[in-house]
Amino acid sequence: MPVSDGGTERVRVETTTDGQASAGAIARSVIEHRLAACAQVSGPITSFYRWEGEVQHDEEWMVVLKTAGDRLADLTAHLLDVHPYDVPEIIAVPIEGGNPEYLDWLVDETRAGA
């Protein structure tokens, strides 16, 4: 069961993009808009996938975001708006547990006027 207090679940969201600058811009944007409490950029990574019938591989950068479950729809919409890919990876996984103080902070930081 995802960690919850009064119905507020927490989720970890992942996306990848084509470069460090793009990943940094995405990370900064979601934090500025209070759509996530924390964004971590890592890379480069090599991704293998099938696109338009062909096996592809590209260097990418990963952005991992932590947010409150009730902010997920807005975060997803924002990522779709600012992401350079036509069909970006946006995957959300419930956070099952962790440091209660960190998880409270995570929710607090996704609220206006926090």
KEZA-607187 format. One record per residue: residue in three letters; x, y, z of N, C-alpha, C, CB in turn. Coordinates in steps of 0.1 Angstrom, whole numbers, plus 2048, in hexadecimal, padded with zeros to 3 digits. Glycine has a CB too. Layout:
N
AlaXYZXYZXYZXYZ/...
This chain:
114
Met8087F480080080080080980C8007F680080C/Pro8078167F780F8227F680D82A80380B82B7EA/Val81883180781883981380D844811826840816/Ser80584681B7FA8508197F78568277ED849814/Asp7F38628267EE8698337E287182E7F987283A/Gly7D686D8327CA87582E7C887481F7CC883832/Gly7CC8698187CA86880A7D586D8017BD86E807/Thr7DF8728077EA8777FE7F586D7FD7F0884804/Glu7F58667F17FF85C7EE80B8647E87FA8527E4/Arg81785D7E98238627E38278597D782E8637ED/Val82D85F7CD8318577C183F85C7BC8278597B6/Arg8458527B68528557AF84F8547A085D84B7B4/Val85385F79985186078B85E86078384886C787/Glu85F85977886B85877086885D76287284A770/Thr87286475D87186874F88086874A86A87574C/Thr88286773D88F86873788E87272C89485A731/Thr89A87872989B88271E8A8881717898890723/Asp8AA88970D8B58887048C288E7088B288D6F7/Gly8C38957138CF89C7178CE8A17268D28A770E/Gln8DA8A572B8DB8AA7388D38B773A8E98AB73D/Ala8D58C07308CE8CD7308BF8CB7318D38D6725/Ser8BA8C37288AC8C07288A78BA7358A88B771C/Ala8AE8B173A8AA8AB7478AA8B57528B489F74B/Gly8B48BE7528B58C975C8AA8D275B8C28D075B/Ala8A68D674F89B8DF74D88E8D975189A8E373E/Ile88C8CC74F87F8C575387F8C576387F8B774E/Ala88A8C176988B8C17788888CE77E8998BC77C/Arg88F8D977988C8E677E87E8EA77D8968F0778/Ser8788E877186A8EC76E8608E67788678E9760/Val8618D977A8588D27838598D77918598C3782/Ile8658DA7968678DF7A38628ED7A48768DF7A7/Glu8658F679A86090379B85090479B86590B78E/His84A8FA79483B8FA7948358F27A08378F4787/Arg83E8EE7A98398E67B58328D97B18308EE7BE/Leu8368D37A68308C77A18378BB7A78308C6792/Ala8438BD7AC84B8B27B38538B97BD8548AB7A8/Ala8578B27C885F8B77D386D8B67D085B8B07E0/Cys8718AC7C887F8A97C58808A37B788589F7D0/Ala88B8A77B088E8A27A389D89E7A388A8AC798/Gln8A089279F8AE88E79E8B188A78F8B08827A7/Val8BC89078A8C088D77C8CC88477D8C389A775/Ser8CC8797758D78717748D986C7658D586477D/Gly8E68697628E98657558F78677528E086C74A/Pro8FC8657468F385F73C8F085073E8FA86172E/Ile8E584C7388E183E7388DF83A7298D483B740/Thr8DF82E7268DC8297198CF8227198E8820713/Ser8C68267118B88217108B78197038AE82B711/Phe8B180D7048AE8056F889F8036F78B57F76F9/Tyr89A8056EB88B8056EA8888036DB8858126EF/Arg87B7FF6D98767FE6CB86E80A6C886E7F16C9/Trp8718116BC86A81D6B886881C6A987282A6BC/Glu85C81E6A585881D69785E81169085E82A68F/Gly85D8056978607F869186F7F569285C7F8684/Glu8777FD6978867FB69888B7FB6A688D80668F/Val8957F36A989B7F36B68A57FF6B68A37E66B9/Gln8A38076C08AB8146C18B38136CE8A28206C1/His8BE81B6CF8C581D6DC8CA82B6DB8D08126DE/Asp8C98326E78CD8406E88D28426F68C18496E5/Glu8DB84C6F68DF8527038D485B7088ED859702/Glu8D08597158C686171B8CA8657298B885A71B/Trp8C286E72F8C487273D8B78707448C888173E/Met8B786B7508AB8677588A88727628AD85A75F/Val89C87576389787E76E88D87777689088B767/Val89087678388886F78D88287A796890865796/Leu87587979786D88379E86587D7A986388B795/Lys8648847B585C87F7C08518897C286487D7CD/Thr8458847C383988E7C482E8877CC8348927B6/Ala82488F7CF81888A7D680F8857CB8118967DE/Gly80887A7CF7FF8737C57F587D7BF7F88687CB/Asp7F08867C77E688F7C17EB89A7B87DE8967CD/Arg7F889A7B67FF8A37AD80389C7A080B8AA7B3/Leu80188F79F80688779480088B787803878797/Ala7F388D7867EC89177A7F289E7747DD89277B/Asp7F48A877D7F98B57798088B47757F88BF785/Leu80F8AB77C81D8A977981E8A276B8248A0783/Thr81689876881689275B81389B75080C88675B/Ala8098A37528058AD7488108B77457F88B574C/His8178BC7508228C574E82E8BE7478278CA75C/Leu8318B274A83C8AB7438388A973583E89D74A/Leu82C8A67318288A572382A8B271C81A8A0722/Asp8278BD7238288CA71D8378CF71A8218D4726/Val8408CC72484D8D17238578C771D8528D5731/His8548BA71C85D8B07188608B17098588A271B/Pro86C8AF7058708B06F686C8A46EE87F8B26F5/Tyr8688996F486588C6ED85688D6E98688806F5/Asp8538866DE8458856D983D87C6E384487F6CB/Val8438716E883D8686F18468656FC83985A6E9/Pro84786E70685186D71184D86271B85287A719/Glu85785B72085585272B85185A73786284972E/Ile84585773D84185C74A83B850751837868748/Ile84284C75B83E84076383E844772848834760/Ala83284177883184378682F83678E82484C789/Val83783679983782A7A283382F7B08448227A1/Pro82A8287B782782C7C483382A7CE81B8247CA/Ile8358347D783F8327E183882A7ED8448407E6/Glu83E81F7F08388167FA83C81980883C8087F6/Gly84782080A84B82481885782D81784F81781F/Gly85D830823869838823869841830869841817/Asn87184A83087385483B86685C83C88085C83A/Pro85E85B84785286384885487284784B860855/Glu85F87784D86188684C86488A83D86D889855/Tyr86C88283686E88582886188482087987B822/Leu85987A82284C87881B84388481E84686B81E/Asp84388982A83A89482E8408A182683A89783D/Trp84D8A28268538AE81F84F8AD8108628AD820/Leu8508A180A84D89F7FC83F8A47F984D8907F9/Val8358A18018278A67FF8278B580181D89F809/Asp82D8BA80C82D8C980F8328D18048358CB81C/Glu83D8CC7FE8438D47F383C8D57E68518CF7F0/Thr8318CC7E58298CD7D981C8D57DB8268BF7D4/Arg81C8DD7E58118E57E88148F47E680C8E37F7/Ala80B8FB7E180D90A7DF8109117EC8019107D8/Gly8199197ED81C9217F98249198038109267FE/Ala82990E80083190680A83D90D80E8348F8804/
